[in-house]
Amino acid sequence: MSVLPTMQGVAEVAGVSMGTVSNYLNRPDVLAEGTRARVHDAIEQLGYIRNSSARGLRRQQTDGIGLIVPDILGRLFVGIARGAQIAARQQELRLVMANAVYVFESFSPQITSDQQDDYLDYFAEARMSGILYAAMSDPTEGIARIRSHVRPIVVINYDQPGDWCSVLMDNQQAGRLAGSHLAAGGFRRIFYLSPADVAQPIADRRRGLHDIAVDLGIEITDVPTHDLTSHEGYRIARLIVDELRPEKPFAILGITDDLALGAMQFLRTRPELYIPEDVAVMGLDGNHDGGAHDWMTLTSIELPGHAMGEQAVRLVLDESRPDHRHERRILPVSIRQGESTPCPSPSRLTHAAGDSPSAAEQGLLWRAVHA
């Protein structure tokens, strides 16, 4: 069995001390160029890789930041991971990501499965420098359990006051923007496809939609769904058209892009209904950005995932400072215009949204991003 190369072996081959090898690995700028070259050549010759686990034990923490996301397939969480990775790299830190595989097995009754707590424990045991936790439920108990091991923790996309910083996207604003966008296009009745409020983002987007509906005098019909798939969107759209028979024009808004895409697939089978003149269709999770294969591009929201990841890394680094005060940062969303809804003018949309938009919405009520 081959023996793994060691620091001692590198020192012997390079003709230097163990301390010099350690300086090469951790503070190469203190070594002369010739010494650095000899140690580098010895490492290359032996194929030495340092034991970061042992190094972490000596220092009581690693140079890594742990990121826990509920579902790596979600576009929001992909953006968060990319933003966090780039920001961590700029600080000469490594980002280690864990996919908790959060699954809604049933919406009614609510049954979920995930590995969020398992990865919280794993990152705590690994003595990560900090943890970014994109939680899907109240994180208080899990964070309290690991606090003695990891102090810097930032919660992402779940708004729960506690002994931590948080980075959020404005889910209520997403609902308000969708309602004002459709109202500006002339649609006074909106069928909202969504399961029960089993997760905070779902509840917040519904609240924002209903709030703007009251302000604008538009009608919202909540249509409960069994799941979040395009098949369910197809089924619900057929029920609306064939059984409810609403007066044209009307709009279908899905809590997910998949629900909205399923509705569009059904409407395509009805040549008497024109999109978006008779029926506008919009999604609300930004997961589908369209492409050449789409027969019609979908209007949805633009997610601030990348910026959320960057902000989370900045906050988790700030957490280690003695004078740090916890912050709650809320990032705005915007409309990503597609062909499935009319494209109103900015002035008309601003008027539809009211004369006094919130500070988060100033200048953000309309930003069309064409595929």
N, C-alpha and C positions, 0 to 999 in steps of 0.2 A: 504494500500500500504506500502510495507516495505521501511525502511529508509536506504540509503547507509551508510556504516560505514565511519567515518571521522578520520582525524589525532587527533582531540580532543578526540574522543572516545578511540583511541589507547592509548593516553597519560594517560587517566583516568584509563583504565584497567591495564596498566603497572605500574601506580604509578609514572610517570615521567612527565617532562615538555614537551610542544610542541617542544621546541628547541631540546630536546634530541631525540624525534621521527624524527625530520628533520635531525639531525646528523646521525641517524641510516640509513636513506634512502640515504643520500648523502655522508657522511664521517664516515662510521661505525668504521674505525680504531681508531678514537679518543675516543671511548667509552670503558669502562671496559667490560670484558667478561660477567659478571653477568648482567649488564645493557642491553647489546645487546640481551642476552637470554630472558629477560623479555619483551622487545619490540617485539622481534620475536614471542614469544608465544602469545602476545596480537594481533598481526597482523593475525596470523593463526586462533586464536579464533574468531575474528570478520570478517575475510575474506576481510580485507582492501586492496584496490588497489589504489595507488596514482594517482592523476589527473595530467597526464603529460601535458595536454593542458594548465592548469592554471600555472603549473611550467614553461612551455615555454613562456607564456605571461610575467611572471615576469622577465625572463632572456632575453627576446626579441628574443630567438631562442630555438630550441629543440636540443636534442642529436641525431637527425636523419639526414641521408643523403638520399635525394630523387634520385631515378634512373628512368629515362624514356627510355623505349625501344620501337622500332616500332612494333615488333612482337615477342612475347615470344615463338612462335613455332620455330623460327630460331635458329639453333644450336649456331651461333656466339653470339647471345644475351643471350642465356642460360649460356654460358661460362662466358660472361661479368658479368652477375648477380651473379653467384657463386663466381667468383673471388672477386668482389666488396663486397659481403656479408662477406666473410672470412676476408678480409682486414679490413673492418669496425669493425667487432667483435673484432679483435685484438687491436683496438684502443678504445674499450668499447663504440662503437657507433652502432646505429641500422640502417639498410638499409631498406628503404621503396620503393618498386618497383611499377611502374605504366606501364601497357601495353597500348600503344597508338593505337593498332590495325590499323597499317598503311596498307592500301589496295590500290593496283593499280586496279581501276575499269576499266580503259582502258589505253592502251599504245599509241594508235593513234586514236583520240587525247588523250593527257595525262590527265587523270582524276584520282585524288586520294582522299581518305578520311582518316582522322585520328583524334586523340584527343591530339596531342602533345602540342598545345598551352593551351588547357584546363588544362593539368597536370602541365605545367610550372606555370600557375597562381595559381593552388591549392597548390603546394609546396611552392611558394612564400608567400601565405597567411598563410600557416602553420609555417612559419619562420624556414624552414629547415636550418641546419648548412651549408649545401652545396647541390648542384644539379649536378648530372651526367646526361648528355643529349646526348643520342645516336640519333642524328638527321638524318633525311632523306632528308632534304632540308636546305637551308641557314638559320641558327639559329639567325642571327644578330638582326632582328626586335623583335623576341620574348624575347631574352635575354635583350635587351635594355629596354623593357617594365617592367621587374621585377628587374632591377639592384638595385633599391633603397631598395628592401626587402631582396635580397640574393646576397651577393658579391661573395663568392667562387662558381664558376661554371666551370665545365670541359666538353668540347664537345668531344664525342666519335664517331669515324668512319665517320666523315664528316670534310673534310679539308677546312676550311674557316678562313682566318686570322681575328683576332679580339681581344677584351679585355678579353681573357680567355686562359686557357691551353687546349691542345687537345691531345688525344691518338688515334692513327690510326693503322690499319693494312695496310701493303703495298700491295694495290690492283694491282698496276702496276706490282709489282714483281710476283703476282699470275699469271698474264697473261704471263709474261716472262718465269716463271718456266714451265707452261703448254706447251708452244711452244717448249722450249728446251728439255723437257722430251719426247715429241712425236717425235721430230726430231732425238733425240738420239736413238729412237726405229726404225728408218728407214722410218718414214712417212714424205713425202715431200708435201703432200696436206692435209689441215685441213679444214673441214667444221665447221664453228663456229656458233652455234645456240644461238641467243640472241635477245631480243627486242631492240628497239631504246635506245639511251643513256639517259634514263629518270631519272636515279639516278647516283650520282657520282661514286659509286663503279662499276657500269656497264660500265661507260665510261672509268674508269681507267684500268679495266681489259682488255678491248678491246685495249686500247692504248698500254699496255704492250705487248700483244700478237702480235700486228702489228709491234712494234719496234723490237722484237726478230726475227720476220719473215724476216724483211729486213736484219738483221745481218746474219742470217743463210741461206738465199736464199730459204725459203720455201713459199708455196703458201697458202694464207688464203682466203677462200670463205665465206663471211658473209651471213648468212641465217637468215632473220628477222623472229621472232616468234610472235604469237598473245598473248601468255601468257608464263608462266614458268612451266607448268605441264608436267607430263609424257605422257599424251595423245597428247600434242603438239609435244613432242619429237618423239613419235611413228609416227605421221603424217609426220614430216619433214624427218625422216629417210627413210620412204617409198618413198617420193618424190626424195630424193637423189639417192636411189638405182634404182628405176623404171624409172625415167625420166632423170636425169642427167647422170646416168650410168658411174661414174668415173672409171678410170683405178685403179686396185688394186696395192699396198695397199693404203688405205687412212684412215683418222682419223675423228671422229666426237667428237667435244668438245662442251659441253653445259655450258652456264653461270650458270645453276643450276644443281645439281645432279639429280633432277627429270627429266629434259630434257634428260640427258644422259641415265638414266634408261629406259625412254620410247624408246629411240633409240635402246638400247640393247634388249628390248622386241620385237621390230620389227625384228631385225637381227636374233633373235632366230627362227623366222618363215622361214628363208632362209638357209637351211642346206648347200648350196654351199658356204656360206660366213662364214669364221672362225674368231672368236674373240680370241686373238688379231692379229693373223697372217695376215688376209686380211683387217680387219677393227679394228682399236683401238678406244676405247670409253673412254671418261674422263669427269668428272664433275668439276665444278669450284666454288662450295660454301661450300663444306665440310659438308653438312647437312645429308648425308646418310653414316653411318659407317659400313654398312653391317651386316651380321649375318648368322646364320645357315640356315635361310630360303632362302637366296640368292642362285640362281643357279650359279652365278659368281659374285665375289666381284668387286666393282667399284673403279677405281683409281680416287682420287680427291685431294683436298688440306687439310692440317691440319690447323685448325683455331687457332689463338692466343687469343681467347676470354677471357679465365681465366686470362692470364697475363694482358690483356687490362683493365679488371675490377680492378685488384690489383693496376696497375699503376694509374688509374683514381682516386682511393681513396687517394693514396699518394699525388697526385697533388692537389686535392681539399682541403686537410689539409694544404698543403704548401701555398695555396692561402691566408690563413688568416695571414701569417707572413708579417710584414711591409716591409722586404727587398726582398719579393718574386718577381721573374721575370718569366713571362709566358714561358712555354715550349711547344714544339711540338714533341711528341715522336711517332716514327713510328716503329711498331713491325713487324718482318719478318714472312713469311709463309713458309711452306714446303710441299713436296709431300707426300701424303698418298697412298702408292702403293697398287693396287688391281690386280686382274687377267685380267682386261679388257684392259690393256696395257702391252707391254713387259717390263721387268725389266732390263734396261741397267745398265752397270757397272758405278760406280761413275766417273771413269776417262773419259768414253765416254760422259757422261752427261756434265761434266765440259768442255770438249772440244767443245761440241755442243753449250754451252752457251757462248763461247768466252774465250779468254785468260785473260781478265781483268774484272771479275765480280765486281759489286758494293760492297761497304763495307757491305751493308745489306745482300748481298748474299754470302759473304765469309763463307765457311763452312756450308752453308744452302742450296746449290743447290740440295743436295740429302739427304733425310732422309726417308727411307722406314719404314712405320709403318704398319705392317701386321695385318689384322683382326684376 
